[in-house]
Structures are given as C-alpha cells and as structure tokens.
Amino acid sequence: MRAVAFVGFKKSGKTTTIEAVARVLKERGYRVAIAKSMHVDFDREGSDTWRFSKVADAVLVSASDTDALLFRAKDINALFSMVNADFLLLEGFKSVQHVPKVICARNEEDVRELNDGLAIAVSGVIASTGVEEIDGLPVIDSTREPERLAALVERRAFMLPNIDCGLCGFKCAEMARMIVNGEKTLRDCVVLSSKPKVTVKIDGHVLPMKDWVQELVEKTIKGMLSSMKGYREGRRIEIVIRED
C-alpha cells in the first residue's frame, strides 16, 4: 500500500485537494482509502457509544447514513494496518514521518512552516493565485489540474514500515526524507525489499517484523511443534488462527 499525507492549517483546502486526487485515482482503477485526523472528540464523553467503549473492545454503530466501527488503535501502525487499499490518503497527520506529503497552503509562509523535508508538492488555496513553484516544490491546483496532482501521487507515494529497525542504518523518518529527495529508493528499505523468513498476516495484511522477532517466532513455533507426534522438518510451515 502506498500513502501520501495532505497537511495544512485550517481552511487551506485539504479536503478539496484529497477529494480531487481520490476521484482521479478511483477512475484509474485503484482502491483508495482516506484517513482523517480530527482535533475534536469523535465519541463525546457521556454518550451511549462512549459508555459502551468503556466495557467493550470495539463498538459497532449502524446509522441511517453510514456504519462505523469504533475502537482505539494502540498506535498509527495498528490503525493503518486495518486498511486494504492501493492508496491511503491522509488528511492531517502532520506528525507522521514515514510517508511523503502534499502541503495544502494558504500562503508561502505555510509552506515553509510545514515543510519537514517530506513534501513532494504544494496545493490548496495558494494554488489558485498563479504561483507555480515554492522552494523547488511544484504548486498544483487540484481544482484545475487534478490529473496532474494525482499522477504525482501515483508516481511518488510510498509508506515505510515505521518500525525503526535500523537494518538500513537509518530511522524510517530519515529514510523517508532521503527517498523524497531522490537519494534513496524503497529498495533501500531492508524490510520492504528483502524476502522475510517468517511472514505473519492478519486479515491479509503483512505484519512488519524485525529480524530478531522473526527468529523468535520461528524458534518458538518450531520448538513447540517438534515435540508433537507427526512433526517433521519442512521447507514451509503454515499456521492459520481464526477468530470466528
């Protein structure tokens, strides 16, 4: 799955920009997911669902206009692992450091304040002023050139594992900046480029694991199975755990 974060301050055009890019990507046959970071309480204290969440691991809501699953992910990795799509478009998430970003800005000051080395383009309100480039970043108006911005996202979107394994010699945030700057590619991420000895999938999504975790899982499983009648050495061991 590839991802891009659309970051910007309030009223900078983030929603309009994401909507335009998502529509083009869908037209091109991709599966698109959108994650929105909110700065207000979604499930207000004292509501029925809030009370249910205090005694349940997850709460399902069925309303006349939509359905929802309310839960609290332990971290960003756990949240994003629920998504099954070709592209994940993030609205907000300024603190995320393992994906490239499109800055939605009202003015040039916004761009310079928000550019943390992960920006690949500028869009939003400022794009309607006729500015074509800011600090080397192309300024693309999503309302007039949605195909151009979507093509850039299609070409440059990526998402690193965000586990800071250190196998490449860098943290994921450092590697992400080098990829954006053209100094590295995704092939330089050891976790993404290597074929892992142990693969764990949860509902079809691969769970990233450091080498020592893979070794621990391998030895633990083999140790348990070796004492069982009928066990034999094999080139491939498959274990499926169902919750249904």
C-alpha positions as CSV (number, residue, x, y, z in Angstrom):
1,M,0.0,0.0,0.0
2,R,1.2,3.5,-0.9
3,A,0.4,6.6,1.1
4,V,0.6,10.4,1.0
5,A,-0.3,12.8,3.8
6,F,-2.1,16.1,2.8
7,V,-1.1,18.5,5.5
8,G,-2.1,22.1,6.1
9,F,-3.7,24.5,8.5
10,K,-7.4,25.1,8.8
11,K,-9.2,26.4,5.6
12,S,-6.1,25.6,3.5
13,G,-8.0,23.3,1.0
14,K,-7.0,19.9,2.3
15,T,-10.4,18.3,1.9
16,T,-11.0,19.6,-1.6
17,T,-7.5,18.5,-2.7
18,I,-7.9,15.0,-1.3
19,E,-11.3,14.6,-2.9
20,A,-9.9,15.6,-6.3
21,V,-7.0,13.2,-6.1
22,A,-9.1,10.3,-4.8
23,R,-11.6,10.7,-7.6
24,V,-8.9,10.5,-10.3
25,L,-7.2,7.5,-8.7
26,K,-10.6,5.7,-8.5
27,E,-11.2,6.5,-12.1
28,R,-7.8,4.8,-12.9
29,G,-9.0,1.6,-11.2
30,Y,-7.2,1.9,-7.8
31,R,-8.7,1.1,-4.4
32,V,-8.5,4.3,-2.4
33,A,-8.8,4.8,1.4
34,I,-8.8,8.1,3.2
35,A,-7.9,8.6,6.9
36,K,-8.7,11.9,8.6
37,S,-7.1,13.2,11.7
38,M,-9.5,15.2,13.9
39,H,-8.7,17.6,16.7
40,V,-12.1,17.1,18.4
41,D,-13.6,14.2,20.3
42,F,-15.4,12.0,17.9
43,D,-17.1,10.0,20.5
44,R,-18.1,12.6,23.2
45,E,-17.9,11.7,26.8
46,G,-21.3,10.6,28.3
47,S,-22.7,9.3,25.0
48,D,-24.1,5.8,24.7
49,T,-21.2,4.7,22.5
50,W,-18.7,6.3,24.9
51,R,-20.2,4.3,27.7
52,F,-20.1,1.1,25.7
53,S,-16.5,1.7,24.8
54,K,-15.6,1.6,28.5
55,V,-16.7,-2.1,28.8
56,A,-16.1,-3.4,25.2
57,D,-13.0,-3.7,23.0
58,A,-14.9,-2.4,20.0
59,V,-18.3,-0.8,19.3
60,L,-20.3,-1.1,16.1
61,V,-22.6,1.7,15.1
62,S,-25.3,1.3,12.4
63,A,-27.0,4.6,11.4
64,S,-29.3,5.6,8.6
65,D,-26.5,7.2,6.6
66,T,-23.4,5.1,7.4
67,D,-21.9,2.3,9.5
68,A,-18.9,2.6,11.8
69,L,-16.5,0.6,13.9
70,L,-15.4,2.5,17.0
71,F,-12.1,1.3,18.6
72,R,-8.9,2.7,19.9
73,A,-5.8,1.7,18.0
74,K,-2.7,1.5,20.1
75,D,-0.6,3.4,17.5
76,I,-0.5,4.6,13.9
77,N,0.8,1.3,12.6
78,A,-2.2,-0.5,14.1
79,L,-4.6,2.0,12.7
80,F,-3.2,1.9,9.2
81,S,-2.9,-1.9,9.2
82,M,-6.8,-2.1,9.1
83,V,-6.7,-0.5,5.6
84,N,-6.8,-2.7,2.5
85,A,-6.2,-0.4,-0.4
86,D,-3.8,0.6,-3.2
87,F,-3.5,4.2,-1.9
88,L,-4.1,5.6,1.5
89,L,-4.6,9.4,1.5
90,L,-4.1,11.0,4.9
91,E,-5.8,14.3,5.8
92,G,-3.8,15.9,8.5
93,F,-1.4,13.7,10.4
94,K,1.3,16.4,10.4
95,S,3.5,14.3,12.8
96,V,3.6,11.3,10.6
97,Q,7.2,10.9,9.3
98,H,7.2,7.8,7.2
99,V,5.2,8.9,4.1
100,P,5.6,11.8,1.6
101,K,3.4,14.9,2.0
102,V,1.5,17.3,-0.1
103,I,1.3,20.7,1.6
104,C,-2.0,22.5,1.3
105,A,-1.2,26.1,2.0
106,R,-2.8,29.5,2.2
107,N,0.4,31.3,1.6
108,E,4.2,30.8,1.2
109,E,4.7,31.1,5.0
110,D,2.5,28.0,5.5
111,V,4.7,26.0,3.1
112,R,7.9,26.9,4.9
113,E,6.4,26.2,8.3
114,L,5.0,22.8,7.3
115,N,7.8,21.5,5.0
116,D,9.7,19.0,7.1
117,G,11.7,17.5,4.2
118,L,8.9,15.2,3.1
119,A,7.0,17.5,0.8
120,I,6.6,16.5,-2.8
121,A,4.2,19.2,-3.9
122,V,2.1,22.2,-2.8
123,S,-1.6,22.6,-3.4
124,G,-4.6,24.1,-1.7
125,V,-5.7,27.7,-1.6
126,I,-2.4,29.1,-2.7
127,A,-2.5,27.2,-5.9
128,S,-5.3,29.4,-7.2
129,T,-3.1,32.5,-7.0
130,G,-1.0,31.6,-10.1
131,V,2.2,30.6,-8.2
132,E,3.9,27.8,-10.0
133,E,6.7,26.9,-7.6
134,I,7.8,27.4,-4.0
135,D,11.2,26.5,-2.7
136,G,11.6,24.0,-5.5
137,L,8.2,22.3,-5.0
138,P,5.6,22.3,-7.8
139,V,2.4,24.2,-7.0
140,I,-0.6,22.3,-8.5
141,D,-4.2,23.4,-8.4
142,S,-6.3,20.3,-7.7
143,T,-9.4,22.1,-8.9
144,R,-8.0,22.8,-12.4
145,E,-5.3,20.0,-12.7
146,P,-6.5,17.1,-10.6
147,E,-5.0,14.6,-13.1
148,R,-1.6,16.2,-12.8
149,L,-1.6,16.1,-9.0
150,A,-3.0,12.5,-9.0
151,A,-0.2,11.5,-11.4
152,L,2.4,12.9,-9.0
153,V,0.8,11.0,-6.1
154,E,0.6,7.8,-8.2
155,R,4.3,8.1,-9.0
156,R,5.8,9.2,-5.7
157,A,3.5,7.8,-2.9
158,F,5.1,5.3,-0.5
159,M,4.9,4.1,3.1
160,L,7.8,2.8,5.1
161,P,7.2,0.2,7.8
162,N,7.6,2.8,10.6
163,I,9.3,0.3,13.0
164,D,12.8,1.9,13.1
165,C,14.5,-1.5,12.8
166,G,17.9,0.1,11.9
167,L,18.7,-2.5,9.3
168,C,19.2,0.1,6.7
169,G,21.3,2.3,9.0
170,F,18.6,4.9,9.4
171,K,15.3,5.6,11.2
172,C,12.2,5.4,8.9
173,A,11.9,9.2,9.1
174,E,15.4,9.7,7.8
175,M,15.0,7.1,5.1
176,A,11.7,8.7,4.0
177,R,13.3,12.1,3.6
178,M,16.1,10.6,1.5
179,I,13.6,8.8,-0.7
180,V,11.7,12.1,-1.2
181,N,15.0,13.8,-2.1
182,G,16.0,11.1,-4.5
183,E,19.0,9.9,-2.5
184,K,17.4,6.5,-1.7
185,T,14.6,4.3,-3.1
186,L,12.2,1.8,-1.5
187,R,14.7,-0.9,-2.4
188,D,17.0,0.6,0.2
189,C,14.4,-0.3,2.9
190,V,15.6,-3.8,4.1
191,V,12.2,-4.7,5.5
192,L,10.4,-3.9,2.3
193,S,13.0,-5.2,-0.2
194,S,14.0,-8.5,1.5
195,K,12.1,-11.7,1.5
196,P,11.4,-12.4,5.2
197,K,12.0,-15.8,6.6
198,V,8.9,-15.5,8.7
199,T,5.7,-13.8,7.5
200,V,2.7,-13.1,9.7
201,K,-0.5,-11.9,8.1
202,I,-3.5,-10.5,9.9
203,D,-6.6,-10.4,7.7
204,G,-4.3,-10.4,4.7
205,H,-2.1,-7.6,5.9
206,V,1.6,-8.4,6.5
207,L,2.8,-7.6,10.0
208,P,6.3,-6.0,9.7
209,M,8.8,-7.8,12.0
210,K,12.4,-7.1,12.8
211,D,14.9,-9.9,12.1
212,W,15.1,-10.8,15.8
213,V,11.3,-11.0,16.1
214,Q,11.2,-13.3,13.1
215,E,13.9,-15.5,14.7
216,L,12.0,-15.6,18.0
217,V,8.7,-16.6,16.2
218,E,10.5,-19.2,14.2
219,K,12.2,-20.9,17.1
220,T,9.2,-20.7,19.4
221,I,6.9,-22.3,16.9
222,K,9.4,-25.0,15.8
223,G,10.2,-25.7,19.5
224,M,6.5,-26.3,20.3
225,L,5.8,-28.4,17.2
226,S,8.9,-30.5,17.4
227,S,7.5,-32.3,20.5
228,M,4.3,-33.3,18.8
229,K,3.7,-36.6,17.2
230,G,3.8,-36.5,13.4
231,Y,6.1,-33.4,13.3
232,R,8.7,-33.4,10.6
233,E,11.1,-30.8,9.2
234,G,9.7,-29.0,6.2
235,R,10.6,-26.1,4.0
236,R,7.3,-24.3,4.8
237,I,5.2,-24.3,7.9
238,E,1.8,-22.7,7.7
239,I,-0.4,-21.8,10.8
240,V,-3.8,-20.2,10.5
241,I,-5.6,-18.8,13.6
242,R,-9.2,-18.0,13.1
243,E,-11.3,-15.9,15.5
244,D,-14.7,-16.9,14.0
